[in-house]
Structure formats: structure tokens, C-alpha cells
Amino acid sequence: MVTITPKACETIKSIIAEEKKNDPIRIVFAGYSCSGPSFMMSFDKKKDDDIELKEDGITLIYEKGLEENLKDATIDSVDTPQGPGVVVRVKSAGSCASTCAGCH
């Protein structure tokens, strides 16, 4: 099950208010890196076969096929040069010692 940290909830609510969006936030598979599967998030409409999670006023959606990869996922807040954001961290993902962009 996907969990959202309290700080990530604040960041997501701030992004929702700034973007003036009412759509759910979709988690999408972005590919594999040396540390495992990567995910992105964007506003989107719910489809009939999506899994929907609601937590602290935030609605997340994702395709049923991603359920296994996201079973231990955590959405956390991060600070980037572009400002605050959120990232999907998957506990089953490993890590690597290289400096590739895919390592978390």
C-alpha cells in the first residue's frame, strides 16, 4: 500500500492549491533504473480499472498492474533547485554506488 508522509501531504496540498486542480494524482511507471522501478506523478482523471487511495484529503490513482511494485511505496517530500516536490520511494528498490541519475 502506498503511504504519504505528513510533509509530502503538505507539499501535495500546496501544489494542488497552486495549480488549482481538482483531479486525482496519478502515479505512473517511468521505467527502471539501477535502483529499481521509478515512478512519476501527474494530475489525471480516474479510469474504471484504476486503484484509488484517499489519504488526508489527497486522492491517488494508479493502474492495477502497478499494485505489486507499489505495495511498499512511500511518497515523500523533497527539496529541489526548482522548489519543493514529492518523490515515490519504493522499499524493494536497491541502491547503487554509481552517480547515475536513477539512484535514490
N, C-alpha and C positions, 0 to 999 in steps of 0.2 A: 504494500500500500504506500502511496506517495504521501509524505508528510511535508508540511511547510513550517519553517522556523518562524517564531514571532517577528523577528526582524525582517524576514522575507515578506511576511504578511503586510507589514507597514510599507515596505518598498513597493509591493504589487498594488496596494491600495492607492499609493501616491501616483503610480504610473497610470492606473485606471482613471483617477481624477484628472490628471494632466492631459491624457489622451481623450477624455470624455467618451469612454467606451462602456457599453453595457454587455458586450459579447463575452462569452466564456473565454478562458485562456487555454489554448490547445498546446499540449506537449507533443512534439513531433520528433521522430528519429532523424538524426542528422548525419549518421554514418558511424564508422568505427575508427578509433584512434588506437595508439599503442596502449592506452589505459582502459580500453573497452568501448562500449557504446556511448555515443554523445547525443544529446537532445537539445532542441531549441524550443522556444515558446513564442506564440503569437496569438492575437485575438482572432477568433473564428466562430462560426456557427456550429452548433451541435448537430451531429448526424445520428440517424436512428441506431446505428450499431456502435456508437461511442460509449465508453465508460465515463461516467460523470462523478466527480468528487466535489463536495462542498465543505469548505473549512473557513471559519471566521469571516463569512461574507464573501469569500472568493470561490468562484466556480472553475474547476479544472476539468478538461476533457482530453481524452486520448483514445486512439483506436484499440479495440480489444486485443489485437495482435501484439501490442506493446506491453500487455499486462505482466508477463513474466520478467521482462527487462526492467520494469519499473517497480517491482514488488518491494524493494528495499530503498527506493529513491527518496531523497530529501531535497526540497527546494530551499536554497539558502540565499542570503543577501551577499552581494559582493560590491566592492568599490572599484570602479574602473576609471581610466583617464576621461571617459565621456560622462562620468557621473555614476550614481548608484544603479545597480541592476540586480538580477537574480540568475542563479545557475541551478541546473538539475545535477545533483551528485548521486551516483549510483554506487552503493556499498560493494557490490560484487565486482566493480571495476578495479583493476590493478593499477599500479603506478609504474613509471619507468624512470630511469636516471638520465634520459636524454633531454634536450632542450626543445623538443618538438612542440608545436602549438597545441597538440591534443592532450598533453599531460596535465593532470589536475593536481 
